[in-house]
Amino acid sequence: KELEAIVTGEVMRRNARDYAEDWSRAFEDQPATPRRCEWEQLSAALTAAFARTAEVSPQHPAADCLKQADAAALMEALERHCTWEEGRYTRNSVLKGDGFEAMVLCWDAGASSPVHGHSDVHSGMRSNCFMKVLRGSLVETTYDQISRHGSKPAVREGTARSLPAGADAYINDDFGVHKVQNPSPTSGAVSIHVYAPGWTSVQLYDECWDDVVHLAESPAAAMPEGQVAEGWNHWKDNSNI
């Protein structure tokens, strides 16, 4: 009986060892669980941030959400939402939440926005604009001195800064108005923008340097969704794609 107990115990230990080895091999054969998609993480974080507060401020928690996002991983996740138009930039809605909208903007080589504000031209509602460059490089020019060109609002001297991939930016009308452009003559650029709240149309501004005037979209003085501008700013809204 003692010998039988020893043999039985050894068999049980061997079976347990074999089972553990089989389980280990089976686990190793399974593909690794992929890291949660960067865009899934960001969209969840943005939704939570705007549920906390709707303030128009650079200290809004959404700013940290964008800063902590990995630009390369986010670009990979959002690539399928990108659309391109020669000589233009496109605006592609990727998330509409309670009090905010996120858009992927694709900038063809040399494309530029008009100088614009961030308050809805119809309601006067002020808006946050959070921005992160995902690919390429952009130049943001901000203007804090607004004058008139005839009956239309205009800007004269601006301050430009380069925004490489991974850079973050923020603006609301308390800080002035701005334009964004892709300085590359050969390569496209991609950025993600979060508007809170979203807007229908915003004020555009002519640019004036001495006797030279660059007109904003004419004849309209606002940038409506869903329309292609035929002037120098060349943009297209693909929010419904």
N, C-alpha and C positions, 0 to 999 in steps of 0.2 A: 504493500500500500504506500509506503514511503517513496519507493522508486516511482510508482505510478503518479504520485502527487508532484514529484520533481519533473517528470516528463510532461505532465499536463501544464504545469506552470511555465515550463520553457516554451511549449507550443503556444500558450496564450501570449507570452511576451513577444515571440516571433511574429505571431499574427498581428499584434498591436503595432510592432515596428514596421511590418510590411504595409499595414493600413496607413500609417503615418507617411511612409515614403510614397505610397500611391497617391495620397491626398496632396502631398507636396508637389509631386510631378504634375498632377492635374491642375493645381493652382498656377504653376509656372507656365503651363501651356496656354493659359488664358491671357488674352491681350490686356495690357495695363489699362486701368481705368483712366480715360483722358481727363486732363485738368478742365474744370468747368470753363466753357467758352468765355473769353474776355468780355464780349458784348453782353452775354447773359448776366455776368456779374455787374457790369456798368449799368445796364438798364434797370436791374433790381435796385442798385444803390441810388440811382437818380430818382426812381419812383419813391423810395423811402425818404430821400432828402427833401423832395417837394411836398411830401405828406407832412413833414415837420414844420416847414415855414414857406411862405410865399413872398418873403421880403425881396426887394430889389437892392442887392448889395453884393460887393465882391467877397464878403465874408459868408455868403450863402453856402451851406454844406455841399451843394452840388459842385462848387469849385474844387474841393478836395477829392470828390469822386473822379473828376477828370484828371486831376494831377496824379492820382495814384494809378490810373489806368496805363497799361503798357501799350505804347503807340503801335509797335510792330504787330503785336498779337491782335490788337483791335482792328488794324488795317486788314489783317488776314480774315478776321471774322466778318468784316463789313464789305469785303471785296465784291460780293455778289450784288450789293445794292448800288454799286457805282455805275453811272452812265456818263457818256462823254459826247460833247458837241464841239466840232472844230471851231476854234477861235472864241469859245464861250466857256462859261462855267455853269454847272447844273446844280440844282438843289434837290436832294432826294430825301424825303421824309422816311425815317426808320423807326420812330417811336413818338406817339402822342399820348401824353399822360395828363393827369389832373393839374392843369395850370402850366404845362410846359410842352415843348416839342423839340425833338432831336433830329437834326438833318445832317446827312453826309454831303459835302460840297466837293465837286470834282472840277478842278481848274485846268483847262487846257493850257498849253504853252502860251504865255503872254496874256492870259485872260485877266480881267480886272473887274471888280465891282464898281458901281458909282459911289461917290461919297454919300453916306446915308446915316440917318439917326436910328434910334431903337425905341421910339414911341409910336404907337399906332396912329396914323395920320387922321383917322376918322374918329376914334374914341378918345385919343390923347393918353391911353393907357401906357405907362412906362414899362419897359421890359429889360430883363437881364440878357446879356449875350455872353455865354461861356464858349470858349473855342480851344480846340487842340489840333495841332498839325500831325497828321498820321503818315504822310509820305511827301517827299520833296521839301520845298522851302517856300514860304510866303513872305510878303512884305506888308505890314500893317502901317498905314499912315493915319494919324489922329489929328484932329483939328479942334481947337477950343475957342477960336475966334470966328464968329459967324457974322457976316455982313449981308449986303443986298447986291444983286446984279439986276438992275432994273426993278421989276416987281418980284423977283425970285430970290430966295435965300442962296447965299454963296459963301465959299470959304476961300481963304487966300494962302496962308502959310501953315504947313503941317509938319509934324515930326514923324519920321519914318523909322521903323525898326524891323530887323530880319527875324523871322520865326522859323527855325529849322524843325525837322521832324522831331516830335516829342515835346515841343514848346507849347505852353498854355498862354491864353490871353483872356481878358475880360473887359467889357465896356458897357456902360449905360449912358444915358444922355447927361448925367451929372458930370461925366468925364469928358464930354465932347462927342463928336461924330467921327466916323472913320471910313476908310476904304481899304480893301484887301486885294492884293494882286499877286499873280504868279510871275516872278521876274525872269524865269527861265524861257529862252526862246525855243527850246527843243523838248523839254520834259514837262509832263503833267504833275500836278500836286493834288493831294486829298486832305481834307480837314473835316472834323466833326464840330458842329455848332449846336448849342442848346439854348433855345430862346424861351424865356419864362417871364410872363406868359407869351405864347406865340402871337404873331401879329398878322394882319391881312395886308396892310400897306404901310410903308414908312416914308418919311420925308427924304427927298433927294436934294443934293446941293450942287450947284455949278462950282467949278474950280477956276479961280482967277489968278493969273500971274501977270502983273503989269498990264499990257494991252492984250494979252492972250487969255482967251476964255475957253475952257472945256465945259461944254454943256452936259448936264445930266439928261436923263431920258426926256425926250421932247415929243409931244407937247405936255405930257403928263408930268407932274412933279412928285409922283409917288411910285413905288416899286410894288406892283400888285402881284399876287401869286398867279401862277399858271400862264404867264405871258413872256414872250421872247422880245427883248429889247433890241432894236435895230441900230442903236447908237454905239458909241465907243465902248460902253460897258459890257455888252454882249452877255446875256445870261439866259438861262432857261430853267423853269421850275418843273421838276418831275415828281412832285410830291405824291401823285396818284399812282405811280408805277409800283 
